Amino acid sequence: MTTIVDYGLGNLGSVLNMFKKIGAPAQITADPDVLAKAEKVLLPGVGAFDAAMERLNGTPLREVLDHKALVEKVPTLGICLGMQLLTKGSEEGVLPGLGWIPAFTHRFPPAEGLKVPHMGWNGVKPATPSPLTAGFDPEYRFYFVHSYYVKAEDRRNAILETTHGVTFDSALQQGNIFGAQFHPEKSHRFGMQLFKNFAAL
């Protein structure tokens, strides 16, 4: 069972529907007691970095999330803003992130012809092998919507890379903790494969 965290920011319904399509059990909760029993955790997110961290820090969910990811070491996946929250911090705000993966979130630099936010379909290139990306091939493409990008301090934590003006880490892994910058729930069969891989962990 994958537990999708409801802290007020995220495409919860569409994420849950994607798990239903692949036949993987999932639930949405804002209850820390339910989250404490989670076998797998999915942290979604849309919006601003500081607003998301304020919401998490302002509820008992933060303590439970830390315990699940860092102590119990259950498989944990952050998607879109949820991946950025896994990092140490972001140029978008001033609050520290969860800090579970040694990485930082940067603003796309201004460049001639570069559209920000990075919105639409883009390809991914494998960086480090991971069970999250098992079965991927060169045609795999995902749907992105973001104005900030993540770069890992240790290249071994980068499992997918994407280029939009700069080359950034579009998926990360640190042990049991995973992140995906794109929206798997909007990425059709490509996103279904990623969620299948996560559900199988």
C-alpha positions in Angstrom: 0.0 0.0 0.0 1.3 3.4 -1.0 0.2 6.3 1.2 -0.1 9.6 -0.6 0.5 12.5 1.8 -2.1 15.2 1.9 -0.6 18.4 3.3 -2.7 20.7 1.1 -0.5 20.9 -2.0 -0.5 18.4 -4.8 -2.4 16.6 -7.5 -3.7 14.0 -5.1 -6.7 12.7 -7.1 -4.8 12.2 -10.4 -1.9 10.5 -8.5 -4.4 8.1 -6.8 -6.1 7.4 -10.2 -2.8 6.4 -11.8 -2.2 3.9 -9.0 -5.7 2.5 -9.6 -4.9 2.1 -13.3 -1.9 0.0 -12.6 -3.7 -2.1 -10.0 -1.5 -1.0 -7.1 -3.2 -0.3 -3.7 -2.9 3.4 -2.6 -4.6 5.8 -0.3 -4.6 9.5 0.5 -4.2 10.7 4.1 -3.6 13.8 6.2 -3.7 11.8 9.4 -0.3 11.3 11.0 -1.5 8.0 12.6 -2.4 6.6 9.2 0.9 7.8 7.8 2.7 6.1 10.6 1.5 2.7 9.4 2.5 3.4 5.7 4.4 0.7 3.8 5.4 3.2 1.1 5.1 7.0 1.1 4.5 9.4 -1.8 5.1 13.1 -1.2 3.4 15.2 -4.0 3.6 18.9 -4.4 2.8 21.9 -6.5 3.4 25.5 -5.8 6.1 27.4 -3.8 8.9 25.8 -1.8 8.6 27.8 1.4 4.8 27.5 1.4 5.1 23.7 1.2 7.8 23.5 3.9 5.7 25.7 6.2 2.7 23.4 5.7 4.8 20.3 6.5 6.6 21.9 9.4 3.3 23.2 10.9 1.8 19.7 11.2 2.7 16.4 13.0 3.2 15.0 9.5 6.8 16.3 9.4 8.0 14.2 12.3 6.3 11.1 11.0 7.8 11.6 7.5 11.3 11.9 8.9 10.8 8.8 10.9 9.4 6.8 8.0 12.1 7.8 5.6 15.2 8.0 7.8 14.5 5.5 10.6 12.1 2.9 9.2 13.6 3.4 5.8 10.3 2.7 3.9 10.4 3.5 0.2 9.6 7.2 -0.2 9.0 9.1 -3.4 8.7 12.8 -3.9 7.3 14.1 -7.2 7.5 17.6 -8.7 7.8 20.1 -5.8 7.8 17.0 -3.6 11.2 16.1 -5.0 12.6 19.6 -4.4 11.5 19.3 -0.8 13.8 16.3 -0.4 16.8 18.6 -0.9 18.6 20.9 1.4 16.9 24.0 0.2 15.9 26.1 -2.8 16.7 29.4 -4.4 13.0 30.0 -4.5 12.8 30.4 -0.7 14.7 30.7 2.5 13.5 27.8 4.5 15.6 24.6 4.7 14.2 21.6 2.9 13.8 18.1 4.4 17.5 17.5 3.6 17.1 13.8 3.0 19.1 13.9 -0.2 22.3 15.9 -0.5 21.1 18.2 -3.3 20.0 21.8 -3.8 17.2 23.4 -5.9 18.3 26.1 -8.3 16.5 28.7 -10.5 16.7 28.2 -14.2 19.2 30.8 -15.5 18.0 33.3 -18.0 19.1 32.4 -21.5 18.1 33.4 -25.1 15.1 31.5 -26.2 14.7 29.5 -22.9 11.2 29.3 -21.7 10.6 29.3 -17.9 8.7 27.5 -16.5 9.9 24.4 -18.3 6.6 23.1 -19.3 5.7 20.1 -21.5 7.2 16.8 -22.6 10.9 16.2 -22.5 13.2 13.2 -22.6 15.2 11.7 -19.8 18.7 10.1 -19.9 19.8 7.4 -17.5 22.5 8.5 -15.1 22.8 5.9 -12.3 20.9 2.5 -12.4 17.9 2.4 -10.0 15.0 0.1 -9.4 12.7 3.2 -9.9 13.8 3.4 -13.6 13.9 -0.3 -14.4 12.6 -1.0 -17.9 13.1 2.5 -19.2 14.5 2.9 -22.7 15.7 5.9 -24.7 12.2 6.8 -25.9 11.0 7.5 -22.3 9.6 11.0 -22.0 7.8 12.8 -19.2 5.6 15.8 -18.6 7.3 18.7 -16.7 6.1 21.9 -15.2 8.7 23.7 -13.1 10.7 26.9 -12.8 13.4 25.4 -10.5 15.6 22.4 -11.0 17.6 20.1 -8.8 21.3 19.2 -8.9 22.7 16.5 -6.6 26.0 17.0 -4.8 27.0 13.4 -5.4 26.4 12.2 -9.0 25.7 8.7 -7.6 22.4 10.2 -6.4 21.3 11.2 -9.9 19.3 8.5 -11.7 17.9 10.5 -14.6 19.0 13.7 -16.3 17.1 16.1 -18.6 18.2 19.1 -20.5 16.3 22.4 -20.7 18.9 25.1 -21.2 21.0 23.4 -18.5 21.2 19.7 -17.7 19.6 18.9 -14.4 18.7 15.9 -12.4 15.2 14.8 -13.2 15.2 11.9 -10.8 17.2 11.1 -7.7 17.8 8.3 -5.3 19.4 8.1 -1.8 18.9 4.6 -0.6 15.1 4.1 0.1 14.4 7.8 -0.9 13.5 8.7 -4.5 12.5 11.9 -6.3 11.1 12.7 -9.7 10.9 16.2 -11.0 8.3 15.5 -13.6 4.6 14.6 -13.2 4.3 10.8 -13.5 0.5 11.1 -13.2 0.4 13.2 -16.3 3.0 11.1 -18.3 0.8 8.3 -19.6 2.5 4.9 -20.0 5.9 6.3 -19.0 4.5 7.5 -15.7 2.7 4.2 -15.2 5.9 2.3 -15.5 7.6 4.5 -12.9 4.7 4.0 -10.5 4.7 0.3 -11.1 8.4 0.2 -10.3 7.8 2.1 -7.1 4.9 0.0 -6.1 7.0 -3.1 -6.6 9.8 -2.0 -4.2 
